[in-house]
């Protein structure tokens, strides 16, 4: 008997039908697989079922073997599903404008192995971060965006996505609105980060507005990008408490820190297959201990 230390992951989303959990676990068991971690949720409001299983093949089966044998269950339950090797790093494109805190945080986490992704390029509409990105041996693409060239600029961005094989775009404080067409093409594969002062404090100085109003909590939200600006399904959020003794500059510093943390956690959840779209919201399963074992602490 051949054994493997490779953790495979199965993600399943399908209509809520009795017997699906039993059939999936029976399939894996019957193929000599050892289930290490399992999470499932049956949403009564949308009548959809979601499942994520981490397992090992005790008989050395490949992902292709597993996919082929699973097909009857896919048809029976009308599943959307994915098998993947948890060691495989997802290819990611980062997009940034002139605020570099999220970009720098992601480069650090990637560099020390705390974020298991393969950054295949950085796209910006400015040259501010070219040197720091290229010092990490990552291609840097400066694509200016104006109202007149927006269609051509996005076509160039999508060309880079296709040629690099990127599976995910991360807007690390990219201050351009993506077109409906780009959002459609990359549906469920673009993650954004922003402060959580919307809709109360809009415009270019939300932290100053919050300071003037005596806000006591600063937050950040990471979400999927849709055609509805800043209204896509939410993946991750967090807050930090502040006091009257802190300045507007403190608000900005704390806000940037929480934005960076929230974005990295959202990416971590996505690349480990813990995030499921569920109509206008998401299902996000908690991280299993195995998901951190091969990663350095950031």
N, C-alpha and C positions, 0 to 999 in steps of 0.2 A: 504494500500500500504506500502510495506517495502522499506526503503531507506538505502543506505550504503554510508559511507564516503570513501570507498576504491577506489583508482584510479587504474583502469585497463589500460593496454597498448595493442594495436594491432599494430604489425609490418607486413608490406606486401611488397613483391617484386615479380614482375611478368612482362611478356611482356607488352609493351605499347599498350593498347587496349582502344578505346573510351568507356566511360561509367563506368569504374572501380570505379572512385571516387564517382559518384552518387550512384552506387549500394552498396558500402561499407557504406556510410553515411546513406542511406535509411535503410539498414539492422540494424544498431545500433539504429537509431531512432525508427524503428518498434519494436525493442525489449525493448523499454523504457529506452534507454541509453542516457545520457546527455554528449555530446562531450565537453571537456574542453580545449583541445589543439590539433591542427592538423598541420602536415607538410607533404608536398608531393613534389616530383620532378620527372619530366619526362625527361629522358636523351635521347636526339635525336641521340647522337652518338652511343649508345649501344642499343637503342630501348627498354629500360627497364624503368619500373615505380616503384617508391619507396614511401611508405607512413608510417607514424607513427602517431597514434591517442591515446591521453589520454582521458579516459571517465569514467563515473560512471554509474552504473546500478541503476536506480530509482525503479526497481522492484525486487531487490535482486537476480538477476540471478547469477549463479556460472560460473566460467570459463568453466567448462565442458558443461553447457547449451549453452554458447556462441559458443564454438568450434563446437559443434554438428550442430547447426543451420547454421553455416557459411560454412559448407562443400560444398553446391552447388556452392557458389561463388568461392571457391578454385578450383573446377573442371572446372568451366566456364572460368576462367582467368588463369589457370595453375599457381597458386600462390605458392610461399613459404611464410609461414605466422607463426606468433606466438602470442598467447594471454598470458599475464602474469600479476600478481599482482605486482604493483610497490613497495609495501612494502617488498616483498620477497627479501632476500639478496642472491646474487649469491655466490656460493662456489668457492673459489680461492686458488690456490697453487702458492706461491712465490718461485722463484729460484734465488739464489745469489751465488757469489763467494767471492771475498775479498774486493770489494768496497761496503761499507754499506750505502751510502747516500740515495739511493732510498729505500732500505729496511727500514731504520729508519724513513724516511718521511712517507712511507705507513703505518707503525705500528702506528705512531702518529695520522695520519688522521683517520685510522680505530678506534683507541682507543677513540677519541673524537667524533666519529660519523659523521665525515665529508666525509667519503668514505663508502657508504652503501654496504659493502661486508662481507662475512664470510670467514676469512682466516683459512683454514682447515689444513694447514701445510706449512712448509718451507723446501725446498730441497737445499742442498749445497754440493759442492765437497770439502769443508773445514769446520773446526770446529770453525772458528773465531766468528760467531754470535750465537752460541748455547745458551749461557747464556742469552743474551738479548731477544731472541725469546722465550725461555722457561719461562722467567720472565713474559711474556704476556700470559702464559698458552696455547701456540701454539706448537704442535708437531714439532720437528726439526729432519730432516733426513739427515745424512751425508752420501753421496754416492760418493765414489772416482771414478773418471773417467780417464781411461788410454786408449791408443790405443788398448791394448790387451783385456780390459774388457768392451769396450764401448757398445756392444750389450747387455750384461748382466746388465750393469748399467742403460741403458734406459728401459730395461724390468722392473727393480725394480721401476724406476720412474713412469712408466705407471701403475704399480700395485697400487702404492700409489694414483695416480689420480683416478683410478677406485674405489678403496675401500673408498675413502673420498667423492666420488661423485662430484669432482671438475669439474666445467663447463668451467673454464678459467685457463690457466697457464700464469703467468707474469714473464718475465725474468728481474729481478731487478738488472741488471748488472751481469748476469750469463755468465761467460767467457768461455763457451764451445759451440762448434758448434753442433747443433742438427742434427741427421741423417734425410735423406729424408723420411724414414719410419715414424719416430715420427712426422715430419711436416705433413705428409699425414694423419696420424691418428687424429691429432688435428687441422686439417685445419680450419682456421678462429677462433681458440680458443687459440692461443698463441700470446701474445703481447710482443714486445721487445722495448728497449730504447737504443739509442746511440747518441753520438755527431754528429753534422752535418758537420764535416770536410771531410767526405768521398766524392769522392775518392782521393782528393788532398793530405791529410795527413793520411797515413796508419801506422800501427804498434803500438807499446806500448806507445809512447809518443806524441800523436797528438797535445796536448796543447803546448808542448815545440816547436814543429814544427811550429805551428800557431804563437806563440810568435816571433820566429826567422824571420818569414815572415811578421810581422807587421799586422796581421789580425785585422780588426776593428769590426767584428761581431762574436759572439759565439752563436751557435744554438744547438738545440736538436731535434731529430725526434723519434716519437713512431710509430711503424708499426706492422702489422701482420707478423708472421714468415712464410716463405716459404722455399723451398729447395734452392732458389737463395739467398745467404747470403746477409743480409741487404738490400734486394730489394723488400720486401713484400709491399703490399698496405699500404700507409701512413694514419694514423689516426689523428695525432696531431703534430704540430711543433711550435717552438717559438725561439726567438733570444734575445740577450742582447748586447747592444753596449759597446765597450771598447775603451780605449785611449792608446796613446803611454806612458802615465805615469804609467800604470799598469804593474805588473810583471808577469812572467810565472806562479807563484803561484796564483796570482789573477785570471788568466785565468782558472786555475783548479777549484778554489773555485766557480767562477761564472758559470762555465760549469756544475758543480755538482748541483748547485741550479736550473738551468734551466732544466736539465735532470729530476730532481725530480718533478718539476711542470708539465712538459709535460707528464710524465708517469702517474701521478695521474689524469690529465684531460682526458687522453685517456681511462683509466680504468673507470672513471666516465661516460664517453659517452657510453662505451660498456655495462656496467651493466644496464644502463637505456634504452638500446635498440635503441640508436640514431645512431649506426654505421651499415652501410650496405656495403657488398662487391659488387663491380660493376666492374667485370673483373679484370683489373690490378690496379684499384684504389678503393676509398671508397666514399660513400655518408655519410656525418656526419651532422645530423640535429642539430641546436642549442638547448641548454638546455631550457626547459620551466620553468617558475617560480615555478611550483608545484614540480619539481624534487629536489628543495633545501629546501622545507618547513619543512620536517621532519628530516633534518640533521643539526647537530651543525656546527657552523662556525669554520673551521680549522685555 
